[in-house]
Amino acid sequence: EADIYQTPRYLVIGTGKKITLECSQTMGHDKMYWYQQDPGMELHLIHYSYGVNSTEKGDLSSESTVSRIRTEHFPLTLESARPSHTSQYLCASSDRQQSYGYTFGSGTRLTVV
Amino acid sequence: QKEVEQNSGPLSVPEGAIASLNCTYSDRGSQSFFWYRQYSGKSPELIMFIYSNGDKEDGRFTAQLNKASQYVSLLIRDSQPSDSATYLCAVGPSGGYNKLIFGAGTRLAVHP
């Protein structure tokens, strides 16, 4: 079944650790996105990609980085986690025309202690 | 002025009533419009999309688009407590290929 997958679902990690949040989709979508969302707050776009080897920063400044080496895979990395990075991270994808909007993964809830 | 505006709510309606959620947008050339439902702690899920002026119905949900007035609305008939969630409006700007712009969402509470 075509879908978008995020792992891990929950992550508690110590300050200063390097972490990678995984996102993979099996829908053949060209476009992929990372959003950050605090509880009860709006979505903030932090990174997006329109294809392999194409990545851009979003509207919200973030200390994270992303890569897009394969169409289906769009991991997000934090080199040194801080408590201010505690949030929910949502990955999404869409076809080139965004005909059906974005499909979101289940999210990763990150807690940095 | 935000590009996509929604009343944050909460919008409180009794069970069985019609819930009306509204969204206005600033880009007159916007071409596509989406409504997402997001339960607390979960990710957004698409419930409706509309491209043309007028109404589009899907079960208990009706999306209404008025491009001249630059608003899109979502009606939920026979509201159920399970409809209690935050509803996000998203707009595809002019050009058709640019990123969707999301509103901040309206929180809906359906009480028995």
Boltz contact constraints between the chains, C-beta under 6 A:
constraints:
  - contact:
      token1: [A, 42]
      token2: [B, 104]
      max_distance: 6.0
  - contact:
      token1: [A, 43]
      token2: [B, 102]
      max_distance: 6.0
  - contact:
      token1: [A, 90]
      token2: [B, 43]
      max_distance: 6.0
  - contact:
      token1: [A, 98]
      token2: [B, 92]
      max_distance: 6.0
  - contact:
      token1: [A, 101]
      token2: [B, 34]
      max_distance: 6.0
  - contact:
      token1: [A, 101]
      token2: [B, 46]
      max_distance: 6.0
  - contact:
      token1: [A, 101]
      token2: [B, 49]
      max_distance: 6.0
  - contact:
      token1: [A, 104]
      token2: [B, 43]
      max_distance: 6.0
  - contact:
      token1: [A, 104]
      token2: [B, 44]
      max_distance: 6.0
  - contact:
      token1: [A, 106]
      token2: [B, 43]
      max_distance: 6.0
  - contact:
      token1: [A, 107]
      token2: [B, 43]
      max_distance: 6.0
